[in-house]
Amino acid sequence: MINDVLSKRGKVEMPILSEDQIQVLEEKINDAFHNNEYIRIKYYKDGRFLVKEGKIKKIDKYERKIVFFPNFPLFFSQIVEFC
């Protein structure tokens, strides 16, 4: 019981992005991919915000995810900010 409370401590809810915000993020990601740019993305996972930096290896529009070099997948639904 105490472990459950401690594990939930510090967790936050994922923000809900508008359609416009999602579209802007996707455009920035596509531009960065096509220009082979180094990027920084803030994403949500397990109640916390994390940051991933690097170059995009692949964009999978079918599974709605991007893959960073060397092989780090990140779903579009997890992304909250393009830093």
The 8 nearest C-alpha neighbors of each residue, nearest first, counted from 0:
[[1, 3, 2, 4, 5, 6, 7, 8],
 [0, 2, 4, 3, 5, 6, 7, 8],
 [1, 3, 5, 0, 4, 6, 7, 8],
 [4, 2, 0, 6, 1, 5, 7, 8],
 [5, 3, 1, 7, 2, 6, 8, 0],
 [4, 6, 2, 8, 7, 3, 1, 9],
 [5, 7, 3, 4, 8, 2, 9, 10],
 [8, 6, 4, 5, 10, 3, 9, 46],
 [9, 7, 5, 6, 10, 4, 3, 11],
 [8, 10, 7, 11, 47, 46, 6, 5],
 [11, 9, 46, 8, 7, 47, 12, 45],
 [12, 10, 46, 47, 13, 9, 48, 45],
 [13, 11, 46, 14, 10, 47, 43, 15],
 [12, 14, 43, 15, 11, 46, 47, 79],
 [13, 15, 12, 16, 79, 43, 11, 17],
 [16, 14, 13, 17, 79, 12, 18, 20],
 [17, 15, 20, 14, 21, 18, 79, 19],
 [16, 18, 20, 19, 21, 15, 22, 14],
 [17, 19, 21, 20, 22, 16, 23, 15],
 [20, 18, 22, 17, 21, 23, 16, 24],
 [21, 19, 17, 23, 22, 18, 16, 24],
 [22, 20, 18, 24, 19, 23, 25, 17],
 [21, 23, 19, 25, 20, 24, 18, 26],
 [24, 22, 26, 20, 21, 25, 27, 19],
 [25, 23, 21, 27, 22, 26, 28, 20],
 [24, 26, 28, 22, 23, 27, 29, 21],
 [27, 25, 29, 23, 28, 24, 30, 22],
 [28, 26, 30, 24, 25, 29, 31, 23],
 [27, 29, 25, 31, 26, 30, 32, 24],
 [28, 30, 32, 26, 31, 27, 25, 33],
 [31, 29, 27, 33, 32, 28, 34, 26],
 [30, 32, 36, 28, 34, 29, 33, 35],
 [31, 33, 35, 29, 30, 34, 55, 28],
 [32, 34, 30, 35, 31, 29, 36, 28],
 [33, 35, 31, 36, 32, 30, 29, 37],
 [36, 34, 32, 33, 31, 54, 37, 55],
 [37, 35, 31, 34, 54, 38, 32, 55],
 [36, 38, 54, 53, 35, 52, 39, 31],
 [39, 37, 53, 52, 36, 54, 40, 31],
 [38, 40, 52, 82, 51, 81, 53, 50],
 [41, 39, 81, 51, 82, 50, 80, 42],
 [40, 42, 50, 80, 49, 79, 78, 81],
 [43, 41, 78, 77, 79, 49, 48, 50],
 [44, 42, 48, 77, 47, 49, 78, 13],
 [43, 45, 47, 46, 48, 42, 77, 49],
 [46, 44, 47, 43, 10, 48, 11, 13],
 [47, 45, 10, 11, 44, 12, 43, 13],
 [48, 46, 44, 45, 10, 43, 11, 49],
 [47, 49, 43, 42, 44, 41, 50, 46],
 [48, 50, 42, 41, 43, 47, 51, 44],
 [51, 49, 41, 40, 42, 52, 39, 48],
 [52, 50, 40, 39, 41, 49, 53, 42],
 [53, 51, 39, 38, 40, 50, 37, 54],
 [52, 54, 37, 38, 67, 39, 55, 51],
 [55, 53, 37, 67, 68, 36, 38, 56],
 [54, 56, 67, 32, 57, 66, 68, 53],
 [55, 57, 67, 68, 66, 54, 58, 69],
 [58, 56, 66, 55, 65, 59, 67, 32],
 [59, 57, 65, 60, 64, 66, 56, 55],
 [58, 60, 64, 61, 63, 62, 65, 57],
 [59, 61, 63, 62, 58, 64, 65, 75],
 [60, 62, 63, 59, 64, 58, 65, 74],
 [61, 63, 60, 59, 64, 74, 65, 58],
 [64, 62, 60, 61, 59, 75, 74, 65],
 [65, 63, 74, 75, 59, 73, 62, 58],
 [64, 66, 58, 73, 57, 72, 59, 74],
 [65, 67, 72, 57, 71, 56, 55, 70],
 [66, 68, 55, 71, 56, 54, 70, 69],
 [69, 67, 70, 56, 54, 55, 71, 66],
 [68, 70, 67, 71, 56, 66, 54, 55],
 [71, 69, 68, 67, 66, 72, 56, 57],
 [70, 72, 67, 66, 69, 68, 73, 65],
 [73, 71, 66, 65, 67, 70, 64, 74],
 [74, 72, 65, 64, 66, 75, 71, 77],
 [73, 75, 64, 76, 77, 63, 65, 72],
 [74, 76, 64, 77, 78, 63, 73, 65],
 [75, 77, 74, 78, 63, 79, 64, 73],
 [78, 76, 43, 42, 75, 74, 79, 44],
 [79, 77, 42, 75, 76, 80, 41, 43],
 [78, 80, 42, 41, 77, 43, 81, 14],
 [81, 79, 41, 40, 82, 78, 42, 24],
 [80, 82, 40, 41, 39, 24, 79, 27],
 [81, 39, 40, 80, 41, 38, 50, 52]]
